[in-house]
Amino acid sequence: MFKTVARGVVRPIARVVYRPTVTGRQNVPLEGPVLFASNHLSFIDSVVITLIAPRDVRFLAKAEYFTGEGMKGRVSRSFFESIGAIPVDRSSATAAQDSLERGREVLDAGGAFAIYPEGTRSRDGRLYRGRTGVAWLALTTGCPIVPVALSGTQELLPVDTTVPRIRPVSIQFGEPIDAASYGDASSARARRRLTEDVMSAIGAMSGQELAGTYNEPPAASVVERVKRAMRRNDPESGAGDPI
């Protein structure tokens, strides 16, 4: 019931209230697996993509949204399930690969999956380097990648706020990128080259300033700082790249 309400009622209401500008809807394949690769400006980005894309889209959300107790917990769980969220434990040692595997399951079943190659939200509005998880998914499943450029969502729901404002939002779907010609998923060079082309397509549509570096939230522990240092020393490796 909640999913029916979200798709049948929330979607048209959101379109009337926020009047989003949508470009390139015809670039979205209506059947078969497809991977949406988007810039990331706000917590609400996944909701915007889900409500505007011309097909059902799945995306990852932290497990805490699904495990709350009482009425608040049930409402949170029902809401995120209704908009296609998939719970993932981001605190586990294998969180990055677990996330990729969940996305792979969606794509192998012929569904649509949304991913943020930057890994986390851009707090300064710049476009950061992409993690190669997006390329691994496309090369492994053989699905096309549709670049997505969001604009205005950072004003719709700014960082550290919980109530959406009424602000203009735009979303642009780029031409699908066929991963088949890039090589095998086991090739770090192929993953990096495809990822760079995806980020270039996103940047061309969004017009964001390029940061030229990876975007990461503050490390929560010494162990995490060491892991990040190791990744920086091996930038061509896709191993451990968060999505």
ABEGO torsion letter per residue (X at the ends): XAAAAAAAAAAAAAAAAAGBBBBGAAABBABEBBBBBBBBABAAAAAAAAAABABBBBBBBBAAAAABBEAAAAAAAAAAAAAGBBBBBAABAAAAAAAAAAAAAAAAAGBBBBBBAAGBBBAAGBBBBBBAAAAAAAAAAGBBBBBBBBBGAAAABBBGBABBBBBBBBBBBBBBBBAAAAEBAABAAAAAAAAAAAAAAAAAAAGBBBAGBBBBBBBABAAAAAAAAAAAABAABABGBBX
